[in-house]
Amino acid sequence: MDERTVAALYVDSKRGPYAAMSGVECWDEERDARLYPGPHPVVAHPPCQRWGAMWRGGLRAGKPTKAGGVVPSYELGDDGGCFEAALAAVRKWGGVLEHPAGSRAWARFGLAAPLAEGWHSADFEGGWTCCVEQGNWEHLARKATWLYVNRVVPPSMIWGPSAAMGRITCGNLPGRSQLLPGQFALRKSQRHITPRAFAELLVSIARSVQ
């Protein structure tokens, strides 16, 4: 087995799968993955909250609270430079970056959005992008995900819908009334943690860096 060291950036070093994997160096919030100096290829999971459908902070962002305050409201892409640093690390050291499908970071940083299946050229920096569902790698929900890779030969993937069939949602829902019949939502911890099988796939991609 190839034990080439890989750096896992923006990960949960206590509960996530990477901490238990041989040859993987974890960079969590406390270590500040934006400062990663190399030289190992990377698997990057930059924060996605400010790039998704609820980037402002939720349906009540900016509205008054009963206590007389205001619900915090954010700017699109206000992630402290995490995505930009992750993208730069993947381009410099090689590896893979993961974000939820539909991430507005792709357009902000000039990356072409992937199509439903297959790898597609993402930029003029040698990068490739694709859309997969983490449900094909043991996630409880379908969890459509966009990947960006650089300095690797894009590998064979499992394309198309996963067996989760959409009964479980990863979305931040304001209440049970928003759920469809027969659908239920995962807890935040269940949505957040990368399945071990998917983490192993991403590490294997990073270890294939040319």
C-alpha positions, 0 to 999 in steps of 0.5 A: 500500500502507498503510504505517501504522506497526505495533508488533510486540510480543514478537517475535524481531527478528533471525530473525523475519519482522517485522524485514524488513517495512516500517513495522513497529517491533519490540519484542523481549525486550531492549526489553521489550514490556511497556513499549510506550507506543503510539501505534501499533496492535499485533501481539502475540505474548506468551510462551505457555510458562506458559499451555499444556499444559506450563505447569509446565515439563514432565513432570519439573517439580518432580522431583529430578535425578540431580545432586541438584537439582530440575527447575524448576516454574512457576505457571500464568500465570507470564509476568512480566505479558506476556500482561496487558500485551499484552492491555491494549495491544491494547485501548488501541491496537487490533490483534491478539494471537496465542496457541496454541489452548487457551491458559489465558490466555483463561479467566484474563482473562475472554475467551470461547474461540472456536468452530471457525470464525468470529469470536465476541464475546470480552469486553465491551471490544469484542474478537473472537476466532477460531481458525485454523490457521497451516498455511493461511499457510505454517506447516509444521504445522497449528498451531491458533492463537487470535486476539484483535482489538480496534478492528478490523472482523474480517476474512475468514479461511481457516477449517478444517484446513490441508493439513499434515494433522497429520503434523507436530506443534508439541508439546513431546514428551519423546521419539520414542516419543510420535510417531504413525506417519508423524508427526514433530516440528519443531525449536523454531526451526521451531515458534517463528517466525511464517510470513511470510504469517501475519505479513503477515496480522496486520500488515494486521489491525493497520493496519485499526484504526479 
